[in-house]
Amino acid sequence: MKNAIVLLLVSFLTLNCSAQSASSNDKEKNEMKPAKNDDGEWDLTVIDTRFDYFLNAVARPLSQYTESYLKNRNTQLVAEWNSYYSSGRYRNVIESSIDYDPKEKYGLKFEYKLYQVFAYVNWRYGLRMNGLSGSDTARF
């Protein structure tokens, strides 16, 4: 009986590990792409429960930024992020590249949310990115 339980446990762990390695291969090919929502506005979905808390309680408000400022910062930050992704640095944090076209007019809300993703990664994981302004990193 004990052997059957051990055998079952080992086979379960083996299947579990192989499923995780397959999903990590998928993650290496991931790319975050902006998409338009039903209203025709660009939207970014962040699947992390702490991000909503960060956005509402920690991040500087939207009114503190201009769209041009955020677009310039996001252009730098996306390049830095994609460089880290390509080189394999910070694999425990950066699991995909970001498809961002600086010529596209995404709108203030999208630019703000994307910028706050970088600020969130700094706040949550301590990943310092050169494109973040000092006031967005000093608060954390």
C-alpha positions as CSV (number, residue, x, y, z in Angstrom):
1,M,0.0,0.0,0.0
2,K,2.8,2.4,0.9
3,N,4.6,1.6,-2.4
4,A,1.4,2.4,-4.3
5,I,1.1,5.8,-2.6
6,V,4.7,6.6,-3.2
7,L,4.4,5.6,-6.8
8,L,1.3,7.7,-7.3
9,L,3.0,10.6,-5.6
10,V,6.1,10.4,-7.7
11,S,4.1,10.1,-11.0
12,F,2.0,13.1,-10.0
13,L,5.1,15.2,-9.3
14,T,6.7,14.1,-12.6
15,L,3.5,15.1,-14.5
16,N,3.4,18.4,-12.6
17,C,7.0,19.3,-13.4
18,S,6.6,18.5,-17.1
19,A,3.6,20.7,-17.3
20,Q,5.5,23.5,-15.7
21,S,8.4,23.2,-18.1
22,A,6.0,23.2,-21.0
23,S,4.3,26.4,-19.8
24,S,7.7,28.1,-19.2
25,N,8.6,27.4,-22.8
26,D,5.3,29.1,-23.8
27,K,6.1,32.1,-21.6
28,E,9.4,32.6,-23.4
29,K,7.5,33.2,-26.6
30,N,5.0,35.5,-25.0
31,E,4.5,39.1,-26.1
32,M,2.2,41.6,-24.5
33,K,0.3,43.4,-27.2
34,P,-2.0,46.4,-26.6
35,A,-5.6,45.7,-27.7
36,K,-8.6,47.9,-28.3
37,N,-11.6,47.4,-26.0
38,D,-15.3,47.4,-27.1
39,D,-15.3,51.2,-27.0
40,G,-12.4,51.4,-29.5
41,E,-10.0,52.6,-26.8
42,W,-6.6,51.0,-26.2
43,D,-6.6,48.9,-23.1
44,L,-4.0,47.0,-21.1
45,T,-5.0,44.1,-18.8
46,V,-2.8,43.4,-15.8
47,I,-3.5,40.1,-14.1
48,D,-2.2,40.7,-10.6
49,T,-4.4,41.6,-7.7
50,R,-1.8,43.8,-6.1
51,F,-1.6,46.0,-9.2
52,D,-5.1,47.4,-8.6
53,Y,-4.1,48.2,-5.0
54,F,-0.9,49.8,-6.3
55,L,-2.8,51.9,-8.9
56,N,-5.4,53.1,-6.4
57,A,-3.3,53.6,-3.2
58,V,0.4,54.0,-4.2
59,A,0.8,55.3,-7.7
60,R,0.7,59.0,-8.4
61,P,-2.6,60.1,-9.9
62,L,-3.3,60.4,-13.6
63,S,-3.6,64.2,-13.3
64,Q,0.1,64.4,-12.5
65,Y,1.1,63.4,-16.0
66,T,0.8,64.6,-19.6
67,E,0.3,62.2,-22.5
68,S,3.5,63.3,-24.2
69,Y,5.5,62.8,-21.0
70,L,4.2,59.3,-20.6
71,K,4.7,58.4,-24.2
72,N,8.4,59.5,-24.0
73,R,8.9,57.5,-20.8
74,N,7.1,54.5,-22.1
75,T,9.2,54.4,-25.2
76,Q,12.3,54.3,-23.1
77,L,10.9,51.8,-20.6
78,V,9.6,49.4,-23.3
79,A,13.0,49.4,-25.0
80,E,14.7,48.7,-21.6
81,W,12.1,46.0,-20.7
82,N,12.5,44.3,-24.1
83,S,16.2,44.4,-23.8
84,Y,16.0,42.6,-20.4
85,Y,13.6,40.1,-21.9
86,S,15.9,39.4,-24.9
87,S,19.0,39.0,-22.8
88,G,17.2,36.8,-20.2
89,R,17.9,39.2,-17.3
90,Y,15.3,39.2,-14.6
91,R,13.5,36.1,-15.9
92,N,11.7,35.7,-12.6
93,V,10.0,39.1,-13.3
94,I,10.0,39.7,-17.0
95,E,8.1,36.8,-18.7
96,S,7.3,38.5,-22.1
97,S,8.2,41.3,-24.4
98,I,6.0,44.3,-25.0
99,D,4.8,45.2,-28.5
100,Y,4.6,49.0,-28.3
101,D,4.6,51.3,-31.3
102,P,5.7,54.9,-30.3
103,K,4.0,56.2,-33.4
104,E,0.6,54.9,-32.4
105,K,-1.7,57.2,-30.5
106,Y,-2.8,55.0,-27.5
107,G,-4.3,57.7,-25.4
108,L,-3.6,59.1,-22.0
109,K,-5.2,56.4,-19.9
110,F,-3.3,53.6,-21.7
111,E,0.0,55.4,-21.5
112,Y,-0.6,56.0,-17.8
113,K,-1.5,52.4,-17.1
114,L,1.6,51.1,-19.0
115,Y,3.8,53.5,-17.2
116,Q,2.4,52.4,-13.9
117,V,3.1,48.7,-14.8
118,F,6.8,49.7,-14.8
119,A,6.4,51.6,-11.6
120,Y,4.6,48.6,-10.1
121,V,7.4,46.2,-11.0
122,N,9.8,48.6,-9.3
123,W,7.6,48.8,-6.2
124,R,6.7,45.1,-6.0
125,Y,10.0,43.4,-7.2
126,G,12.6,46.1,-6.7
127,L,13.5,46.1,-10.4
128,R,15.0,49.5,-11.0
129,M,14.5,50.8,-14.6
130,N,16.3,53.8,-15.9
131,G,13.3,55.3,-17.6
132,L,11.3,55.7,-14.4
133,S,11.4,59.2,-13.0
134,G,13.0,59.7,-9.6
135,S,9.7,60.8,-8.1
136,D,8.1,57.5,-9.1
137,T,10.8,55.4,-7.6
138,A,11.5,57.4,-4.4
139,R,8.0,57.0,-3.1
140,F,8.3,53.2,-2.9
